[in-house]
Amino acid sequence: MSVPVGSQNLANVVNVGNQPYAIAVNSATNHIYVANRNSNDLTIIDGDSYATTTVPVGASPDALAVNELTNWVYVCNAEDNTVTVLDGSGNQLSSIQVGIKPVAIAINPVTNLVYVANSLSDTVTAINAATNISTEIEVGSQPVAIAFNLQTNQIYVVNSGDDSISVIDGATNAVTTVAVGDAPLAIAIDETANQIVVADSGSNDVAILDGASNQVFTVTTGIHPVSVAIDHNAGYIYVANSGDGRSTVIDQVSFTTQTFTAGASPMGVVVAPRTRRVYFANLTSYGSMVVFNEDNHSSSRVALQDRYMWPTSIAVNPLTDMVYLSDAFTNTVSVITPAEGTRGIQLVSLTYNGNFCQQNGSSGFINLYDNQDVVFQVGGGGGFQLEFQTCPFRSGCFVGAPDGMPVDVGLAAAQDGSIFYYDHLTIDGHACQNIGPLGVRINKGP
C-alpha cells in the first residue's frame, strides 16, 4: 500500500548523546528529556528553541519519568542499579539505590511515590520522593514495564519471565498476580475506563484487563506486538505489530478489530490527542514514519532526515501534539509538528472518588483546546459556572458558582499556555484538598 506525505512535517533534528534510549516530556515546561544509554547522560531539549543541555547520570540509563507537579525527573540506571533524581533544569538532587537492573518507572504525582521495576531482582522499588525512603515489593519474574492508574491507585507491572501482571495496591503494597499471554512486553492504561492493555509479543495477542474485576480478555493481533497506545476519546486501542508491519485497531467496548499498514517493523506507537493522529516508530523506516488519521482512517508518511533509523523511543506532548522520536543509529531526536485536527466537544467531569477530587479520571491538569466546545459537569452532573481570566503561569483564576449553575466558558479570554486552578471547589459536599494541584491548561494550538 502506498501512502502519501501528510501535513505533518519534520520540524527539527536535535543531536543528543550516544544511543538515546528513552524519552519523557514535561508538557508544563515544554522540556523534553532523553536518556542516552551509552554515554551515561541525559539530554534536556527546550521545546521552544531546541537548545540542549547535557548532564551526567548513572550507568546505562534505560528509562525515565517526569513528575510535572514537582518538575523533578527520575532516571533508571540499569547497570549500577540506581535512580538519579534531578530537577527540571538538570541539577542532580540525589541518587537512590534500587533493585537489580531497573528498566521501567512510573510516578504517582498525587502521593509523590515513584515505582521502579527491577528486571533481574523480580521486585518493584517504591520510593517516597519527599524522603527518599524506599520499599521493595516482590512481583513476578523479569518485570519489564510498569504503569500507574491514578484514579484507582493501582500499579500494574508486566512480568515477561512468567507471563503475568502484578497488580500492586498503592495504599497497602499488596500484590495480586494475573496471568496474561506469552512474553508480555508493553502496557497502556485508560484511567477513565479502568482498562489495562498488555502486548503479548510471544502469543501474538493483547491481554485487556478490567481493572475493577481483574478479568482478562484476550484479543488476537498481528505478529509480535511490541507496543500499545489508547485513545479513550476515540474508543480505540492501537497495537504496533513489529513482525508484520501492521497495526491492529481494537474497539475498547466490543473488542472487534481492524488492521492497517503501519510501516516496516513498527516498534512504538503514540496518540496525539488534539489532532487525532497516531504515530508509529518504524525500525526500517526508509526515511519516513507512518501516521494514521483517526478522522478519515487514512495513513500518510512523515519524511525524516535519514534513510536508516533505529528508533528506540517515541513520545508526544499532549499539550502541543509535538512528537519526539529518538534514533540510536544517528544519535538524534526528530521533532515532528502536528497536523491540524479537531476534537469537537470535550466533557470535563469533576468528581469526588472517596479519597480526593479528580477530573476525567486524573488529579493533575487537563488540557483544553481552542477548537473545542467545552462542557463542565460537577459531581452528579450539575453545571459549574466558570469565568476565564488572563493569568500568568501557575496562578489561580477560576471563579466558580455552586453546583447546579449553568456553564459559562469563554476560551478566547485565556492566554495560550495559561494554567488555571479551581479555588475552594466543593464536590458533593466534599472540599477538594488534593496534595497536587487540580486545574486545566489552555492550548491555543500550533
PELINTA-V882978 format. One record per pair of residues at least 12 apart in sequence whose ideal C-beta (glycine too) atoms are under 6 Angstrom apart, sorted by the first residue. I is the first residue (numbers start at 1). J is the second residue. D is the distance in Angstrom with one decimal. If there is no record, write none. Layout:
<<I:J:D> <I:J:D>>
This chain:
<<1:261:4.7> <3:299:4.4> <3:300:5.4> <3:301:5.3> <4:300:5.5> <5:301:5.6> <6:291:5.4> <6:300:2.9> <7:339:4.3> <8:291:5.7> <8:302:4.8> <8:336:5.5> <8:339:4.9> <9:337:5.0> <10:304:6.0> <11:335:4.6> <11:337:4.6> <12:50:5.2> <12:335:4.4> <13:305:4.9> <13:332:5.1> <13:334:5.5> <14:45:5.6> <14:50:5.5> <14:333:4.7> <15:332:5.8> <16:34:4.9> <16:36:6.0> <16:43:4.0> <16:331:6.0> <16:333:5.5> <17:36:2.8> <17:39:3.9> <17:41:5.0> <17:43:5.5> <18:36:5.6> <18:38:3.9> <18:39:3.8> <18:331:5.8> <19:37:4.5> <19:38:4.0> <19:328:4.5> <20:34:4.9> <20:36:5.2> <20:326:3.9> <21:35:5.5> <21:37:4.1> <21:62:5.9> <21:312:4.9> <22:35:4.4> <22:63:5.1> <22:64:5.3> <22:313:5.0> <23:313:4.5> <23:315:4.2> <23:324:5.3> <23:326:5.4> <24:64:4.9> <24:65:5.6> <24:66:4.7> <25:315:5.2> <25:317:4.8> <26:66:4.6> <26:68:5.5> <27:317:5.0> <27:318:5.8> <27:319:4.1> <28:68:4.8> <29:88:5.8> <30:47:3.7> <30:48:6.0> <31:44:5.9> <32:45:4.2> <32:47:5.8> <32:324:5.5> <33:64:5.9> <33:73:5.5> <34:333:5.9> <35:61:3.8> <35:64:4.9> <35:75:5.7> <37:60:5.4> <40:59:5.6> <41:54:5.3> <41:56:5.1> <41:57:6.0> <42:55:5.3> <42:57:5.1> <44:90:5.3> <53:90:5.4> <55:90:4.0> <57:75:4.8> <57:84:4.2> <58:77:2.8> <58:80:4.8> <58:82:4.7> <58:84:5.3> <59:77:5.4> <59:79:3.8> <59:80:4.2> <60:78:4.5> <60:79:3.8> <61:75:4.9> <61:77:5.3> <62:76:5.5> <62:78:4.3> <62:103:5.1> <63:76:4.2> <63:103:5.8> <63:104:5.2> <63:105:5.1> <65:105:4.6> <65:107:5.1> <67:107:5.0> <67:109:5.3> <69:109:4.5> <69:436:4.4> <71:88:3.9> <72:87:5.9> <73:86:4.7> <74:105:5.8> <74:114:5.5> <76:102:4.0> <76:105:5.3> <78:101:5.0> <78:103:5.8> <81:98:5.9> <81:100:5.7> <82:95:5.0> <82:97:5.8> <83:96:4.7> <83:98:5.6> <83:116:5.9> <94:132:5.8> <96:127:5.9> <96:132:5.7> <98:116:5.0> <98:118:5.9> <98:125:4.1> <99:118:2.8> <99:121:3.8> <99:123:4.5> <99:125:5.5> <100:118:5.6> <100:120:4.0> <100:121:4.0> <101:119:4.7> <101:120:4.2> <102:116:4.8> <102:118:5.2> <103:119:4.8> <104:117:4.1> <104:145:5.1> <104:146:4.5> <106:146:4.7> <106:147:5.6> <106:148:4.2> <108:148:5.7> <109:364:5.6> <109:436:5.2> <110:363:4.9> <110:435:5.2> <110:436:5.1> <112:129:4.5> <112:130:5.6> <113:126:5.9> <114:127:4.2> <114:129:5.4> <115:146:5.9> <115:155:5.2> <117:143:4.0> <117:146:4.5> <117:157:5.8> <119:142:5.3> <119:143:5.7> <119:144:5.8> <122:141:5.6> <123:136:5.0> <123:138:5.7> <124:137:4.6> <124:139:5.4> <124:157:5.8> <137:173:5.3> <139:157:4.8> <139:166:3.8> <140:159:3.0> <140:162:4.8> <140:164:4.5> <140:166:5.2> <141:159:5.5> <141:161:3.0> <141:162:4.0> <142:160:4.8> <142:161:3.1> <143:157:4.9> <143:159:5.2> <144:158:5.7> <144:160:4.6> <145:158:3.9> <145:186:5.6> <145:187:4.8> <147:187:4.7> <147:189:4.8> <149:189:5.3> <149:191:5.3> <150:191:6.0> <150:362:5.9> <150:363:5.9> <151:191:4.7> <151:361:4.4> <152:211:6.0> <153:170:3.7> <153:171:5.9> <154:167:5.8> <155:168:4.1> <155:170:6.0> <156:196:5.3> <158:184:4.8> <158:187:5.1> <158:198:5.8> <160:183:5.8> <160:184:5.8> <163:180:5.9> <163:182:5.7> <164:177:5.3> <164:179:5.5> <165:178:4.6> <165:180:5.7> <178:214:5.3> <180:198:5.2> <180:200:5.9> <180:207:3.8> <181:200:2.9> <181:203:3.8> <181:205:5.1> <181:207:5.6> <182:200:5.6> <182:202:3.1> <182:203:3.9> <183:201:4.7> <183:202:3.2> <184:198:4.9> <184:200:5.0> <185:199:5.4> <185:201:4.7> <185:226:5.5> <186:199:4.3> <186:227:4.9> <186:228:5.5> <188:228:4.4> <188:229:5.6> <188:230:4.9> <190:230:4.7> <190:232:4.9> <191:361:4.0> <192:232:5.4> <192:361:4.0> <194:211:3.7> <194:212:5.7> <196:209:4.0> <196:211:5.8> <197:228:5.0> <197:237:5.5> <199:225:4.2> <199:228:5.0> <201:224:5.3> <201:225:5.9> <201:226:5.6> <204:221:5.8> <204:223:5.7> <205:218:5.2> <205:220:5.1> <205:221:5.5> <206:219:5.3> <206:221:5.7> <206:239:5.9> <219:250:5.5> <219:255:5.3> <221:239:4.9> <221:241:5.7> <221:248:4.1> <222:241:3.1> <222:244:4.5> <222:246:4.7> <222:248:5.5> <223:241:5.6> <223:243:3.1> <223:244:4.3> <224:242:4.9> <224:243:3.4> <225:239:4.9> <225:241:5.1> <226:240:5.9> <226:242:4.8> <226:267:5.9> <227:240:4.2> <227:268:4.7> <227:269:4.9> <229:269:4.6> <229:270:5.5> <229:271:4.9> <231:271:4.5> <234:294:5.3> <235:252:4.9> <236:249:5.4> <237:250:4.1> <238:269:5.2> <238:278:5.3> <240:266:4.0> <240:269:4.3> <240:280:5.9> <242:265:4.9> <242:266:5.9> <242:267:5.6> <245:264:5.3> <246:259:5.0> <246:261:6.0> <246:262:5.6> <247:260:5.8> <247:262:3.9> <262:280:4.6> <262:290:5.3> <263:280:5.6> <263:282:3.9> <263:290:3.8> <264:282:5.4> <264:284:4.1> <265:283:3.6> <265:284:5.3> <266:280:4.2> <266:282:5.5> <267:281:5.2> <267:283:5.1> <267:311:5.7> <268:281:3.9> <268:314:4.2> <270:314:5.3> <270:316:4.5> <272:316:5.2> <272:321:4.1> <272:338:5.8> <273:318:5.4> <274:321:4.8> <274:369:5.3> <275:321:4.9> <275:338:4.6> <275:339:5.2> <275:341:3.4> <276:294:4.0> <276:295:5.5> <276:341:4.5> <277:291:5.4> <277:339:5.8> <278:292:4.1> <279:291:5.5> <279:323:5.1> <281:311:3.8> <281:314:4.3> <281:325:5.7> <285:309:4.8> <287:304:5.4> <287:307:4.5> <288:301:4.0> <288:303:5.3> <288:304:5.8> <289:302:5.1> <302:336:5.4> <304:334:5.6> <306:330:5.3> <309:327:4.7> <309:329:5.5> <310:328:4.4> <310:329:4.0> <311:325:5.7> <311:327:5.8> <312:326:5.0> <312:328:4.9> <313:326:4.6> <318:367:5.9> <319:367:5.4> <319:443:5.1> <321:338:3.6> <323:336:4.2> <338:446:6.0> <342:371:5.2> <343:372:5.2> <345:373:4.7> <346:372:4.9> <346:374:5.5> <347:375:5.1> <348:376:5.0> <349:377:4.9> <350:378:4.7> <350:427:5.9> <352:427:4.3> <352:428:5.3> <352:430:4.4> <356:434:4.8> <357:427:5.5> <357:432:3.6> <357:434:5.9> <357:438:5.9> <363:434:5.6> <363:436:6.0> <365:439:5.7> <365:441:4.9> <366:440:5.1> <367:441:5.2> <367:443:5.6> <368:440:5.1> <368:442:5.8> <369:443:5.1> <370:411:5.2> <370:444:4.9> <370:445:5.9> <374:409:5.2> <376:407:5.3> <378:403:5.0> <378:427:5.8> <379:403:5.9> <379:427:4.9> <379:428:4.2> <382:403:4.2> <382:404:4.0> <383:405:5.7> <383:406:5.1> <383:407:4.6> <384:400:5.7> <385:401:3.7> <385:405:4.3> <385:408:4.9> <386:398:5.8> <386:409:5.5> <387:399:4.5> <388:410:5.5> <388:413:4.5> <388:414:4.5> <390:415:5.6> <391:418:4.7> <394:419:5.6> <396:421:3.7> <396:423:5.3> <397:420:5.2> <398:420:5.2> <398:422:5.2> <398:423:5.8> <414:442:4.2> <416:444:3.8> <418:442:4.7> <419:441:5.2> <420:439:5.0> <420:440:5.2> <421:437:5.6> <421:439:4.0> <422:438:5.5> <422:439:5.9>>
